[in-house]
Amino acid sequence: MAKDLADCQAEAIANGYTHDFGFDARSAPADIVNQLRVVDYVTFDGGTDPGDDVTMYLIESTSELKGYLILSDSFHADPRKAAFIDALLSKRRVIS
């Protein structure tokens, strides 16, 4: 089991989650959300500094592309990445 973000990312990559969806979250058209789903996520608490809290999402596409997106859980979060994840999670709740 991964003990920190770097270990978790290395483990995800070793399991085929090699694509960094962070780039897609900042530049891809909105309709890409229809092709993706969040399959798992893990949150890391930085302890005393809330600015260190992050969540890593594992994402799969309908075309079998697998990857991850790392999102800060604080006011430092990239709003485009946050909106991207919100759209994926909203879609997941509707389908379930």
C-alpha positions as CSV (number, residue, x, y, z in Angstrom):
1,M,0.0,0.0,0.0
2,A,1.3,3.5,-0.9
3,K,2.3,5.6,2.0
4,D,2.5,9.0,0.2
5,L,1.5,10.6,-3.0
6,A,4.7,9.8,-4.8
7,D,4.3,6.1,-3.9
8,C,0.7,6.1,-5.0
9,Q,1.5,7.7,-8.3
10,A,4.2,5.2,-9.0
11,E,1.9,2.3,-8.1
12,A,-0.8,3.7,-10.4
13,I,1.6,4.0,-13.3
14,A,2.9,0.5,-12.7
15,N,-0.8,-0.6,-13.0
16,G,-1.2,1.1,-16.3
17,Y,-2.6,4.4,-15.2
18,T,0.0,6.3,-17.2
19,H,-1.9,9.3,-18.7
20,D,-1.9,12.6,-16.8
21,F,-5.5,13.8,-17.2
22,G,-4.4,17.1,-15.6
23,F,-3.4,18.3,-19.0
24,D,-6.8,17.3,-20.4
25,A,-8.6,19.0,-17.6
26,R,-7.0,22.3,-18.5
27,S,-7.4,22.1,-22.3
28,A,-9.8,19.4,-23.5
29,P,-13.3,20.1,-24.7
30,A,-16.1,19.5,-22.2
31,D,-17.5,16.5,-24.1
32,I,-14.5,14.4,-23.1
33,V,-16.2,13.9,-19.7
34,N,-18.7,11.6,-21.5
35,Q,-15.8,9.3,-22.4
36,L,-14.3,9.1,-18.9
37,R,-15.1,7.7,-15.4
38,V,-13.4,7.9,-12.0
39,V,-12.7,4.4,-10.9
40,D,-10.9,5.2,-7.6
41,Y,-9.4,8.0,-5.6
42,V,-7.1,8.5,-2.6
43,T,-6.7,11.5,-0.4
44,F,-3.5,12.5,1.3
45,D,-3.6,14.8,4.3
46,G,-0.5,16.9,4.7
47,G,-1.0,17.2,8.4
48,T,-0.9,20.7,9.8
49,D,-0.8,22.6,6.5
50,P,-4.1,22.4,4.6
51,G,-2.2,23.5,1.5
52,D,-0.5,20.1,1.4
53,D,-3.8,18.1,1.1
54,V,-4.2,16.5,-2.3
55,T,-6.4,13.8,-3.9
56,M,-5.3,11.6,-6.7
57,Y,-8.1,10.3,-8.9
58,L,-7.7,7.2,-11.1
59,I,-9.6,7.7,-14.4
60,E,-10.4,5.4,-17.3
61,S,-11.8,6.2,-20.7
62,T,-14.1,4.2,-23.0
63,S,-11.1,3.7,-25.3
64,E,-9.2,1.9,-22.5
65,L,-6.9,4.9,-21.8
66,K,-6.1,4.9,-18.1
67,G,-4.5,7.7,-16.1
68,Y,-4.7,9.9,-13.1
69,L,-5.4,13.5,-12.0
70,I,-3.9,15.0,-8.9
71,L,-5.9,17.8,-7.4
72,S,-5.1,20.1,-4.5
73,D,-7.8,20.1,-1.8
74,S,-7.2,23.6,-0.8
75,F,-7.6,27.1,-2.1
76,H,-4.6,26.4,-4.4
77,A,-6.7,24.0,-6.5
78,D,-6.7,24.7,-10.3
79,P,-10.4,25.7,-10.9
80,R,-10.4,23.9,-14.3
81,K,-9.2,20.7,-12.8
82,A,-11.7,21.0,-10.0
83,A,-14.6,21.5,-12.5
84,F,-13.3,18.6,-14.6
85,I,-13.4,16.2,-11.6
86,D,-16.8,17.6,-10.4
87,A,-18.2,16.8,-13.8
88,L,-16.8,13.3,-13.7
89,L,-18.1,12.7,-10.2
90,S,-21.5,14.1,-11.0
91,K,-21.8,11.8,-14.0
92,R,-20.8,8.9,-11.9
93,R,-23.5,9.6,-9.3
94,V,-26.1,9.9,-12.0
95,I,-25.1,6.5,-13.6
96,S,-24.9,4.6,-10.4
